[in-house]
Amino acid sequence: MSEGVFRAVLRMEIRPGTGAEFERTWAEIARSISARPANLGQWLLRESGGADVYYVLTDWTDEAGFREFELSEPHVRNRELLGRYRRAGSMETMTLVRRAAP
């Protein structure tokens, strides 16, 4: 990852007992998002000790590429699919300034 990468971080609280279904649905959706030229990768993380709280980190070549996806019909469908599981959520966006690699 290099400077200038645009990152979106989504926090999702899901309905109790739907974790396995949520994870399967996310994995299916992630494959189609990963095929977009501006997408650099995605990660699904579950909060430690909070089985019903997930984070999605997704990196993009730039903000314009992310915003194009965010406004697309496929993204609307993805939100609908994941919306069945979500109780609450939020999103933060940021641009990578520096990275310290090992």
N, C-alpha and C positions, 0 to 999 in steps of 0.2 A: 504494500500500500504506500502511495506516495502523497506528498503534500497536495492539497486541493481536492482530495476525495470528499464527496458529500455523503453524509451518513444520516439515516433516519433511524430513530430508536423508538419503538412502540412498546408501551406497557399495556398488557391486557389482563384483566381479572376475568376468569372464566367461571361458568356455572359449575358448582361442585359436582363431581362425578363424571365430567365430560372430558377429562384430560386426554385419555387415549384417542378419542374421536377427534378432538381438537388437533392433536399432534399429527394424526394421519391426514386430516384435511389440509393442515398447513404444509405438510410435505408435498402433497399433490400440487398445491398452488405455487409453492416455491420453485418447482421445476419449470413452470411456465414463466415465472418472473426471471429466473436465471438465464433464460433464453434471450432476454431483451439485451440488445447490444450495450446499453449504458449501465447495466447491472454488473457489479463486481463481486457479488456474493451476499449470502444471507446466513444468519445464525438464529436458531431458536433456543432460548435459555429459559429454564424454570427457576424461580426464586427459591433459594434454600429455605427449607422449613415452611414454604408457602406454596403448596402443590397447586393452588388455583391461580397463581400469578406467573405470567410468562412475559418475556421480553423478546422482541424481534429486532435484530440489528441488521440493517441492509445498507450496503455501500454502493455508490453510484459514481460514475466518472465525473459528474458535475451536477449542479442543482437543476439545470435545464432538463437533463435526461430524467431525473427523478420526477420533476413536475409534469413532464410529458406523460410519464407512466401514471402518476397520481390522478390525472384528469381523464385517463383512458377508460373505455368501456370494460376491458378486462379487469381493471382495478376495481371498478364498481361491483362486478360479479364476485371478485375475491372478497370484498368487504361483506357482501351479502352472505357468502358461504361461511365466513368466520363469525359473522354477527350472531349466528344461532347459539354460539358458545359464550359470547362475551357478555359480561355484566357491566363492565366499565373499562375505559381505556383512555390513553393519552399518547401524544406523539411529540417528540422533540427532534429538531433537525440541527445539524452542525456541519462545519467544514473542518477537515483535518488540517492542523497547522504544522505539526511536527510529529515524527514518530521516532522513538528510540528502539532500535532493533538490537537483539542480543548478538 
